[in-house]
């Protein structure tokens, strides 16, 4: 008995799904604070904000010069290369007896040979196996994938006991679909990560949107997506540089809201404008409104990268929730040249509705990061990060000095992270933190 290509494809999907599912069984998440990371080279604004990977990004190159993103044809196995005991079998018999082993071996070999050099967009280890194209029906393609971020941290206060923890920053299950014609797409992202003091179903539905690209260089999105002011606060967690976001990103942004969003990306400028409900995690229907606007200027956008990539941006977020008004503004400067990159960002808030929830505190913060790609796989990082939670209150400023190393085994699809953080606090003892993390995108 032989198996046709459709049957084999179903078997490949089933095995890949089981492997992805089994990979999360022994994991018991404890904290939401730590999120993993990288940004060896900043991508387009679309890539940074919504994890989108355009066809011309092509971040994958196989060692054998045959990308696993392309479907391989031909028999499942070569009978001449089968085990000694099977040499006298026909190809049909060999396929029947060893097709499960062959599919597993082929998948493992493809992953082993996969070489991903670009790190400014998220790539997945099983993209080939978990992407499906349709000839009939409303869908053109469907891509199933998942993301896992974990870290082990040891905090050493200058006064007090050392505390060590294993944390799961996130577990994401994503469904990316493209409708016939390729002009519209959708995303459903589920987050089953268990968190302390947070109802399970609260943050379970994360990204939930439909998007159209019928206007050139423009995207119109309706649904739930990551929004807010600032570059790092709205950036995909799969391309961050450190285990933790900066303090202004953690406190003033890093949240999803439901609304209408218009984004444009041109050679010299890009923008992101949206009108949203001020509710988060679908906790209430419409407690108020929020308007976000951000613009980036790219003065070197027409120089083909000869002098590097320079981006200067700024924006604001204004809204009200339960009759409490808030306003956040920010500015950004980033430069990328060959192996070196740097970014600086400032934000000020008169009340906010970000990662730490709704508050009327008047806060501000600033961070500066530099990075150097020592090799295609090794990156060195340093960050200065200061945040004042209440400008009208003395003694609550927090400063973090971070040194980091990223090792990209398979680009963003599989990487290791090491961070050392010195936390200088005005209202508590200073501390040192060592963090070792990993990211896996299947």
RAJOVEN-V837846 format. One record per pair of residues at least 4 apart in sequence whose C-alpha atoms are under 7 Angstrom apart, sorted by sequence separation. I is the first residue (numbers start at 0). J is the second residue. D is the distance in whole Angstrom. If there is no record, write none. Layout:
i:I j:J d:D
i:I j:J d:D
This chain:
i:2 j:6 d:6
i:3 j:7 d:6
i:4 j:8 d:6
i:5 j:9 d:6
i:6 j:10 d:6
i:7 j:11 d:6
i:8 j:12 d:6
i:9 j:13 d:6
i:10 j:14 d:6
i:11 j:15 d:6
i:12 j:16 d:6
i:13 j:17 d:6
i:14 j:18 d:6
i:15 j:19 d:6
i:16 j:20 d:6
i:17 j:21 d:6
i:18 j:22 d:6
i:20 j:24 d:7
i:42 j:46 d:6
i:43 j:47 d:6
i:44 j:48 d:6
i:45 j:49 d:6
i:46 j:50 d:5
i:52 j:56 d:7
i:60 j:64 d:7
i:61 j:65 d:6
i:77 j:81 d:7
i:81 j:85 d:6
i:82 j:86 d:7
i:88 j:92 d:6
i:89 j:93 d:6
i:90 j:94 d:6
i:91 j:95 d:6
i:92 j:96 d:6
i:93 j:97 d:6
i:94 j:98 d:5
i:97 j:101 d:6
i:98 j:102 d:6
i:99 j:103 d:6
i:100 j:104 d:6
i:101 j:105 d:6
i:102 j:106 d:6
i:103 j:107 d:6
i:104 j:108 d:6
i:105 j:109 d:6
i:106 j:110 d:6
i:107 j:111 d:6
i:108 j:112 d:6
i:109 j:113 d:6
i:125 j:129 d:6
i:126 j:130 d:6
i:156 j:160 d:7
i:177 j:181 d:6
i:199 j:203 d:6
i:228 j:232 d:7
i:229 j:233 d:6
i:230 j:234 d:6
i:235 j:239 d:7
i:244 j:248 d:6
i:245 j:249 d:6
i:246 j:250 d:6
i:247 j:251 d:5
i:248 j:252 d:5
i:249 j:253 d:6
i:264 j:268 d:6
i:265 j:269 d:6
i:278 j:282 d:6
i:304 j:308 d:6
i:319 j:323 d:5
i:320 j:324 d:7
i:335 j:339 d:6
i:336 j:340 d:6
i:352 j:356 d:5
i:353 j:357 d:7
i:373 j:377 d:6
i:374 j:378 d:7
i:407 j:411 d:7
i:409 j:413 d:5
i:410 j:414 d:7
i:424 j:428 d:6
i:2 j:7 d:6
i:42 j:47 d:6
i:46 j:51 d:5
i:61 j:66 d:5
i:81 j:86 d:6
i:88 j:93 d:6
i:133 j:138 d:6
i:156 j:161 d:7
i:178 j:183 d:6
i:212 j:217 d:6
i:227 j:232 d:7
i:244 j:249 d:6
i:248 j:253 d:6
i:264 j:269 d:4
i:278 j:283 d:6
i:319 j:324 d:4
i:335 j:340 d:4
i:352 j:357 d:4
i:372 j:377 d:6
i:373 j:378 d:6
i:408 j:413 d:6
i:409 j:414 d:7
i:424 j:429 d:5
i:45 j:51 d:6
i:46 j:52 d:6
i:60 j:66 d:6
i:61 j:67 d:7
i:133 j:139 d:5
i:155 j:161 d:5
i:177 j:183 d:6
i:178 j:184 d:6
i:193 j:199 d:7
i:212 j:218 d:5
i:227 j:233 d:6
i:263 j:269 d:5
i:264 j:270 d:7
i:318 j:324 d:6
i:319 j:325 d:6
i:334 j:340 d:6
i:335 j:341 d:6
i:351 j:357 d:6
i:352 j:358 d:7
i:372 j:378 d:4
i:373 j:379 d:7
i:407 j:413 d:6
i:408 j:414 d:5
i:423 j:429 d:5
i:59 j:66 d:7
i:79 j:86 d:6
i:132 j:139 d:6
i:133 j:140 d:6
i:154 j:161 d:6
i:155 j:162 d:7
i:177 j:184 d:4
i:211 j:218 d:6
i:212 j:219 d:7
i:226 j:233 d:6
i:263 j:270 d:5
i:278 j:285 d:6
i:318 j:325 d:6
i:334 j:341 d:5
i:351 j:358 d:6
i:371 j:378 d:6
i:372 j:379 d:6
i:388 j:395 d:7
i:407 j:414 d:4
i:422 j:429 d:6
i:423 j:430 d:7
i:78 j:86 d:6
i:85 j:93 d:7
i:132 j:140 d:4
i:154 j:162 d:5
i:176 j:184 d:6
i:177 j:185 d:6
i:210 j:218 d:7
i:211 j:219 d:5
i:225 j:233 d:6
i:262 j:270 d:6
i:263 j:271 d:7
i:277 j:285 d:7
i:278 j:286 d:6
i:317 j:325 d:6
i:318 j:326 d:7
i:333 j:341 d:6
i:334 j:342 d:6
i:350 j:358 d:5
i:351 j:359 d:7
i:370 j:378 d:7
i:371 j:379 d:5
i:387 j:395 d:6
i:388 j:396 d:7
i:406 j:414 d:6
i:407 j:415 d:7
i:422 j:430 d:5
i:131 j:140 d:5
i:132 j:141 d:7
i:153 j:162 d:6
i:154 j:163 d:6
i:176 j:185 d:5
i:210 j:219 d:6
i:211 j:220 d:7
i:262 j:271 d:4
i:276 j:285 d:6
i:277 j:286 d:6
i:299 j:308 d:6
i:317 j:326 d:5
i:333 j:342 d:4
i:350 j:359 d:4
i:370 j:379 d:6
i:371 j:380 d:7
i:387 j:396 d:4
i:406 j:415 d:5
i:421 j:430 d:6
i:422 j:431 d:6
i:131 j:141 d:5
i:153 j:163 d:4
i:175 j:185 d:6
i:176 j:186 d:6
i:210 j:220 d:4
i:261 j:271 d:6
i:262 j:272 d:6
i:277 j:287 d:5
i:299 j:309 d:6
i:316 j:326 d:6
i:317 j:327 d:6
i:332 j:342 d:6
i:333 j:343 d:6
i:349 j:359 d:7
i:350 j:360 d:5
i:370 j:380 d:4
i:386 j:396 d:6
i:387 j:397 d:6
i:405 j:415 d:6
i:406 j:416 d:6
i:421 j:431 d:5
i:130 j:141 d:6
i:131 j:142 d:6
i:152 j:163 d:6
i:153 j:164 d:7
i:175 j:186 d:5
i:209 j:220 d:6
i:210 j:221 d:6
i:261 j:272 d:5
i:276 j:287 d:6
i:277 j:288 d:5
i:298 j:309 d:7
i:316 j:327 d:5
i:332 j:343 d:5
i:349 j:360 d:6
i:350 j:361 d:6
i:369 j:380 d:6
i:370 j:381 d:7
i:386 j:397 d:5
i:405 j:416 d:5
i:420 j:431 d:6
i:421 j:432 d:6
i:78 j:90 d:6
i:130 j:142 d:4
i:152 j:164 d:5
i:174 j:186 d:6
i:175 j:187 d:7
i:190 j:202 d:7
i:191 j:203 d:6
i:208 j:220 d:7
i:209 j:221 d:6
i:260 j:272 d:6
i:261 j:273 d:6
i:276 j:288 d:5
i:277 j:289 d:5
i:297 j:309 d:6
i:315 j:327 d:6
i:316 j:328 d:6
i:331 j:343 d:6
i:332 j:344 d:6
i:349 j:361 d:4
i:369 j:381 d:6
i:385 j:397 d:6
i:386 j:398 d:6
i:404 j:416 d:6
i:405 j:417 d:7
i:420 j:432 d:5
i:129 j:142 d:6
i:130 j:143 d:7
i:151 j:164 d:6
i:152 j:165 d:6
i:174 j:187 d:5
i:190 j:203 d:5
i:208 j:221 d:6
i:209 j:222 d:6
i:260 j:273 d:4
i:275 j:288 d:6
i:276 j:289 d:6
i:297 j:310 d:5
i:315 j:328 d:4
i:331 j:344 d:4
i:348 j:361 d:5
i:349 j:362 d:7
i:368 j:381 d:6
i:369 j:382 d:7
i:385 j:398 d:4
i:404 j:417 d:5
i:419 j:432 d:6
i:420 j:433 d:7
i:110 j:124 d:6
i:129 j:143 d:6
i:151 j:165 d:4
i:173 j:187 d:6
i:174 j:188 d:6
i:189 j:203 d:5
i:190 j:204 d:6
i:208 j:222 d:4
i:259 j:273 d:6
i:260 j:274 d:7
i:275 j:289 d:5
i:296 j:310 d:6
i:297 j:311 d:7
i:314 j:328 d:6
i:315 j:329 d:6
i:330 j:344 d:6
i:331 j:345 d:7
i:348 j:362 d:5
i:368 j:382 d:4
i:384 j:398 d:6
i:385 j:399 d:6
i:403 j:417 d:5
i:404 j:418 d:7
i:419 j:433 d:5
i:78 j:93 d:7
i:129 j:144 d:7
i:150 j:165 d:6
i:151 j:166 d:6
i:173 j:188 d:4
i:189 j:204 d:5
i:190 j:205 d:7
i:207 j:222 d:6
i:208 j:223 d:6
i:258 j:273 d:7
i:259 j:274 d:5
i:274 j:289 d:6
i:275 j:290 d:6
i:295 j:310 d:6
i:296 j:311 d:5
i:314 j:329 d:6
i:330 j:345 d:5
i:347 j:362 d:6
i:348 j:363 d:6
i:367 j:382 d:6
i:368 j:383 d:7
i:384 j:399 d:5
i:403 j:418 d:4
i:418 j:433 d:6
i:419 j:434 d:6
i:150 j:166 d:5
i:172 j:188 d:6
i:173 j:189 d:6
i:188 j:204 d:6
i:189 j:205 d:6
i:207 j:223 d:5
i:208 j:224 d:7
i:232 j:248 d:4
i:258 j:274 d:6
i:259 j:275 d:6
i:274 j:290 d:5
i:295 j:311 d:6
i:296 j:312 d:6
i:313 j:329 d:6
i:314 j:330 d:7
i:329 j:345 d:5
i:330 j:346 d:7
i:347 j:363 d:4
i:366 j:382 d:7
i:367 j:383 d:5
i:383 j:399 d:6
i:384 j:400 d:6
i:402 j:418 d:6
i:403 j:419 d:6
i:418 j:434 d:5
i:149 j:166 d:6
i:150 j:167 d:6
i:171 j:188 d:7
i:172 j:189 d:5
i:188 j:205 d:5
i:206 j:223 d:5
i:207 j:224 d:7
i:231 j:248 d:6
i:232 j:249 d:7
i:258 j:275 d:4
i:273 j:290 d:6
i:274 j:291 d:7
i:295 j:312 d:4
i:313 j:330 d:4
i:329 j:346 d:4
i:346 j:363 d:6
i:347 j:364 d:7
i:366 j:383 d:5
i:367 j:384 d:7
i:383 j:400 d:5
i:401 j:418 d:7
i:402 j:419 d:5
i:417 j:434 d:6
i:418 j:435 d:7
i:76 j:94 d:7
i:149 j:167 d:4
i:171 j:189 d:6
i:172 j:190 d:6
i:188 j:206 d:5
i:205 j:223 d:7
i:206 j:224 d:5
i:257 j:275 d:5
i:258 j:276 d:6
i:273 j:291 d:5
i:294 j:312 d:5
i:295 j:313 d:7
i:312 j:330 d:6
i:313 j:331 d:6
i:328 j:346 d:6
i:329 j:347 d:6
i:346 j:364 d:6
i:366 j:384 d:4
i:382 j:400 d:6
i:383 j:401 d:7
i:401 j:419 d:6
i:402 j:420 d:7
i:417 j:435 d:5
i:75 j:94 d:7
i:148 j:167 d:6
i:149 j:168 d:6
i:171 j:190 d:5
i:187 j:206 d:6
i:188 j:207 d:6
i:233 j:252 d:7
i:256 j:275 d:6
i:257 j:276 d:6
i:272 j:291 d:6
i:273 j:292 d:7
i:294 j:313 d:6
i:312 j:331 d:5
i:328 j:347 d:6
i:345 j:364 d:6
i:346 j:365 d:7
i:365 j:384 d:6
i:366 j:385 d:6
i:382 j:401 d:5
i:401 j:420 d:4
i:416 j:435 d:6
i:417 j:436 d:6
i:148 j:168 d:5
i:170 j:190 d:6
i:186 j:206 d:6
i:187 j:207 d:5
i:232 j:252 d:5
i:233 j:253 d:6
i:256 j:276 d:6
i:272 j:292 d:4
i:293 j:313 d:6
i:294 j:314 d:6
i:311 j:331 d:6
i:312 j:332 d:6
i:327 j:347 d:6
i:328 j:348 d:6
i:345 j:365 d:4
i:365 j:385 d:6
i:381 j:401 d:6
i:382 j:402 d:7
i:400 j:420 d:6
i:401 j:421 d:7
i:416 j:436 d:5
i:148 j:169 d:5
i:170 j:191 d:6
i:186 j:207 d:6
i:187 j:208 d:7
i:232 j:253 d:5
i:256 j:277 d:7
i:271 j:292 d:6
i:272 j:293 d:6
i:293 j:314 d:4
i:311 j:332 d:5
i:327 j:348 d:4
i:344 j:365 d:6
i:345 j:366 d:7
i:364 j:385 d:6
i:365 j:386 d:7
i:381 j:402 d:5
i:399 j:420 d:6
i:400 j:421 d:5
i:415 j:436 d:6
i:416 j:437 d:6
i:147 j:169 d:6
i:148 j:170 d:7
i:170 j:192 d:5
i:186 j:208 d:6
i:256 j:278 d:6
i:271 j:293 d:5
i:292 j:314 d:5
i:293 j:315 d:7
i:310 j:332 d:6
i:311 j:333 d:6
i:326 j:348 d:6
i:327 j:349 d:6
i:344 j:366 d:6
i:364 j:386 d:4
i:380 j:402 d:6
i:381 j:403 d:6
i:399 j:421 d:6
i:400 j:422 d:7
i:415 j:437 d:5
i:147 j:170 d:5
i:169 j:192 d:6
i:185 j:208 d:6
i:186 j:209 d:7
i:256 j:279 d:5
i:270 j:293 d:6
i:271 j:294 d:7
i:292 j:315 d:6
i:310 j:333 d:5
i:326 j:349 d:5
i:343 j:366 d:6
i:344 j:367 d:7
i:363 j:386 d:6
i:364 j:387 d:6
i:380 j:403 d:5
i:399 j:422 d:5
i:414 j:437 d:6
i:415 j:438 d:7
i:146 j:170 d:6
i:147 j:171 d:7
i:185 j:209 d:4
i:228 j:252 d:7
i:255 j:279 d:6
i:270 j:294 d:4
i:291 j:315 d:6
i:292 j:316 d:7
i:309 j:333 d:6
i:310 j:334 d:6
i:325 j:349 d:6
i:326 j:350 d:6
i:327 j:351 d:6
i:343 j:367 d:4
i:363 j:387 d:5
i:379 j:403 d:6
i:380 j:404 d:6
i:398 j:422 d:6
i:399 j:423 d:6
i:414 j:438 d:5
i:76 j:101 d:7
i:146 j:171 d:5
i:184 j:209 d:6
i:185 j:210 d:6
i:227 j:252 d:5
i:269 j:294 d:6
i:270 j:295 d:6
i:291 j:316 d:4
i:309 j:334 d:5
i:325 j:350 d:4
i:326 j:351 d:6
i:342 j:367 d:6
i:343 j:368 d:6
i:362 j:387 d:6
i:363 j:388 d:7
i:379 j:404 d:5
i:398 j:423 d:5
i:413 j:438 d:6
i:145 j:171 d:5
i:146 j:172 d:7
i:184 j:210 d:5
i:269 j:295 d:5
i:290 j:316 d:6
i:291 j:317 d:7
i:308 j:334 d:6
i:309 j:335 d:7
i:325 j:351 d:5
i:342 j:368 d:5
i:362 j:388 d:5
i:378 j:404 d:6
i:379 j:405 d:7
i:397 j:423 d:6
i:398 j:424 d:6
i:412 j:438 d:7
i:413 j:439 d:5
i:145 j:172 d:4
i:183 j:210 d:6
i:184 j:211 d:7
i:268 j:295 d:6
i:269 j:296 d:7
i:290 j:317 d:5
i:308 j:335 d:5
i:341 j:368 d:5
i:342 j:369 d:7
i:362 j:389 d:5
i:378 j:405 d:5
i:397 j:424 d:5
i:412 j:439 d:5
i:413 j:440 d:7
i:144 j:172 d:6
i:145 j:173 d:6
i:183 j:211 d:4
i:225 j:253 d:7
i:226 j:254 d:6
i:268 j:296 d:5
i:289 j:317 d:6
i:290 j:318 d:6
i:307 j:335 d:5
i:308 j:336 d:6
i:341 j:369 d:4
i:361 j:389 d:5
i:362 j:390 d:5
i:377 j:405 d:6
i:378 j:406 d:7
i:396 j:424 d:6
i:397 j:425 d:7
i:412 j:440 d:5
i:144 j:173 d:5
i:182 j:211 d:6
i:183 j:212 d:6
i:225 j:254 d:6
i:226 j:255 d:6
i:267 j:296 d:6
i:268 j:297 d:6
i:289 j:318 d:4
i:307 j:336 d:4
i:340 j:369 d:6
i:341 j:370 d:6
i:360 j:389 d:6
i:361 j:390 d:6
i:377 j:406 d:5
i:396 j:425 d:6
i:143 j:173 d:6
i:144 j:174 d:7
i:182 j:212 d:5
i:225 j:255 d:4
i:226 j:256 d:7
i:267 j:297 d:5
i:288 j:318 d:5
i:289 j:319 d:7
i:306 j:336 d:7
i:307 j:337 d:7
i:340 j:370 d:5
i:376 j:406 d:5
i:377 j:407 d:6
i:395 j:425 d:5
i:143 j:174 d:5
i:182 j:213 d:6
i:224 j:255 d:5
i:225 j:256 d:7
i:267 j:298 d:6
i:288 j:319 d:6
i:339 j:370 d:6
i:340 j:371 d:6
i:376 j:407 d:5
i:394 j:425 d:5
i:395 j:426 d:5
i:142 j:174 d:6
i:143 j:175 d:6
i:223 j:255 d:6
i:224 j:256 d:6
i:287 j:319 d:5
i:288 j:320 d:7
i:339 j:371 d:5
i:376 j:408 d:7
i:394 j:426 d:6
i:142 j:175 d:5
i:223 j:256 d:5
i:224 j:257 d:7
i:267 j:300 d:5
i:287 j:320 d:5
i:338 j:371 d:6
i:339 j:372 d:7
i:141 j:175 d:6
i:142 j:176 d:6
i:223 j:257 d:4
i:266 j:300 d:5
i:286 j:320 d:5
i:287 j:321 d:7
i:325 j:359 d:7
i:338 j:372 d:5
i:141 j:176 d:4
i:222 j:257 d:5
i:223 j:258 d:7
i:266 j:301 d:6
i:286 j:321 d:6
i:140 j:176 d:6
i:141 j:177 d:6
i:222 j:258 d:6
i:140 j:177 d:5
i:221 j:258 d:6
i:222 j:259 d:7
i:139 j:177 d:6
i:221 j:259 d:5
i:138 j:177 d:6
i:139 j:178 d:5
i:220 j:259 d:6
i:221 j:260 d:6
i:138 j:178 d:4
i:139 j:179 d:5
i:220 j:260 d:5
i:137 j:178 d:6
i:138 j:179 d:5
i:219 j:260 d:6
i:220 j:261 d:6
i:67 j:109 d:6
i:137 j:179 d:6
i:219 j:261 d:5
i:277 j:319 d:7
i:218 j:261 d:6
i:219 j:262 d:6
i:277 j:320 d:6
i:218 j:262 d:5
i:217 j:262 d:6
i:218 j:263 d:6
i:217 j:263 d:4
i:216 j:263 d:6
i:217 j:264 d:7
i:216 j:264 d:5
i:216 j:265 d:6
i:62 j:112 d:6
i:61 j:112 d:6
i:62 j:113 d:6
i:61 j:113 d:5
i:62 j:114 d:6
i:60 j:113 d:7
i:61 j:114 d:5
i:60 j:114 d:5
i:59 j:114 d:6
i:60 j:115 d:6
i:59 j:115 d:5
i:58 j:115 d:6
i:59 j:116 d:7
i:58 j:116 d:6
i:68 j:126 d:7
i:58 j:117 d:5
i:68 j:127 d:5
i:67 j:127 d:6
i:228 j:291 d:7
i:227 j:291 d:6
i:228 j:293 d:7
i:52 j:120 d:6
i:50 j:120 d:7
i:50 j:121 d:6
i:46 j:120 d:6
i:42 j:119 d:5
i:40 j:118 d:6
i:41 j:119 d:5
i:42 j:120 d:7
i:202 j:280 d:5
i:39 j:118 d:6
i:40 j:119 d:5
i:201 j:280 d:6
i:38 j:118 d:6
i:39 j:119 d:6
i:38 j:119 d:6
i:228 j:314 d:6
i:228 j:315 d:6
i:228 j:316 d:6
i:227 j:316 d:7
i:1 j:91 d:5
i:0 j:91 d:6
i:11 j:102 d:7
i:1 j:94 d:7
i:1 j:95 d:6
i:0 j:95 d:6
i:247 j:346 d:7
i:254 j:353 d:6
i:228 j:328 d:7
i:229 j:329 d:6
i:251 j:351 d:6
i:253 j:353 d:6
i:254 j:354 d:6
i:228 j:329 d:7
i:251 j:352 d:7
i:252 j:353 d:4
i:253 j:354 d:5
i:251 j:353 d:4
i:252 j:354 d:5
i:250 j:353 d:6
i:251 j:354 d:6
i:250 j:354 d:5
i:249 j:354 d:6
i:250 j:355 d:5
i:35 j:148 d:6
i:34 j:148 d:7
i:12 j:128 d:6
i:121 j:237 d:6
i:11 j:128 d:7
i:12 j:129 d:6
i:121 j:238 d:7
i:247 j:364 d:6
i:120 j:238 d:7
i:119 j:238 d:6
i:245 j:366 d:7
i:35 j:168 d:7
i:34 j:168 d:5
i:33 j:168 d:5
i:34 j:169 d:7
i:30 j:166 d:6
i:32 j:168 d:7
i:29 j:166 d:6
i:30 j:167 d:6
i:31 j:168 d:5
i:28 j:166 d:6
i:29 j:167 d:6
i:30 j:168 d:6
i:246 j:384 d:7
i:28 j:167 d:5
i:245 j:384 d:7
i:247 j:386 d:7
i:246 j:386 d:6
i:31 j:194 d:6
i:28 j:192 d:6
i:29 j:193 d:6
i:30 j:194 d:5
i:28 j:193 d:5
i:29 j:194 d:6
i:30 j:195 d:7
i:28 j:194 d:7
i:29 j:195 d:6
i:238 j:411 d:7
i:237 j:411 d:7
i:48 j:233 d:6
i:50 j:235 d:6
i:48 j:234 d:5
i:49 j:235 d:6
i:47 j:234 d:5
i:48 j:235 d:6
i:47 j:235 d:6
i:242 j:436 d:7
i:36 j:236 d:6
i:37 j:237 d:7
i:38 j:238 d:5
i:35 j:236 d:6
i:36 j:237 d:5
i:37 j:238 d:4
i:38 j:239 d:5
i:34 j:236 d:7
i:35 j:237 d:7
i:36 j:238 d:5
i:37 j:239 d:4
i:38 j:240 d:5
i:36 j:239 d:4
i:37 j:240 d:3
i:35 j:239 d:6
i:36 j:240 d:5
i:37 j:241 d:6
i:36 j:241 d:5
i:35 j:241 d:6
i:36 j:242 d:6
i:35 j:242 d:4
i:34 j:242 d:5
i:35 j:243 d:7
i:33 j:242 d:6
i:34 j:243 d:5
i:33 j:243 d:5
i:44 j:264 d:7
i:116 j:375 d:6
i:158 j:428 d:6
i:157 j:428 d:6
i:156 j:428 d:7
i:157 j:429 d:6
i:156 j:429 d:6
i:157 j:430 d:5
i:156 j:430 d:4
i:155 j:430 d:6
i:156 j:431 d:6
i:154 j:430 d:7
i:155 j:431 d:5
i:154 j:431 d:6
i:155 j:432 d:6
i:154 j:432 d:4
i:153 j:432 d:6
i:154 j:433 d:7
i:152 j:432 d:7
i:153 j:433 d:5
i:152 j:433 d:6
i:153 j:434 d:7
i:152 j:434 d:4
i:151 j:434 d:6
i:152 j:435 d:6
i:150 j:434 d:7
i:151 j:435 d:5
i:150 j:435 d:5
i:151 j:436 d:6
i:150 j:436 d:4
i:149 j:436 d:5
i:150 j:437 d:6
i:124 j:412 d:6
i:149 j:437 d:6
i:122 j:411 d:6
i:123 j:412 d:5
i:148 j:437 d:6
i:149 j:438 d:7
i:121 j:411 d:6
i:122 j:412 d:5
i:148 j:438 d:5
i:121 j:412 d:7
i:147 j:438 d:6
i:148 j:439 d:7
i:118 j:410 d:5
i:147 j:439 d:5
i:117 j:410 d:6
i:118 j:411 d:6
i:146 j:439 d:6
i:147 j:440 d:7
i:115 j:409 d:5
i:116 j:410 d:6
i:146 j:440 d:4
i:114 j:409 d:6
i:115 j:410 d:5
i:145 j:440 d:6
i:146 j:441 d:6
i:145 j:441 d:5
i:144 j:441 d:6
i:124 j:440 d:6
i:125 j:441 d:5
i:123 j:440 d:5
i:124 j:441 d:5
i:123 j:441 d:5
i:39 j:372 d:7
i:35 j:438 d:6
i:19 j:441 d:7
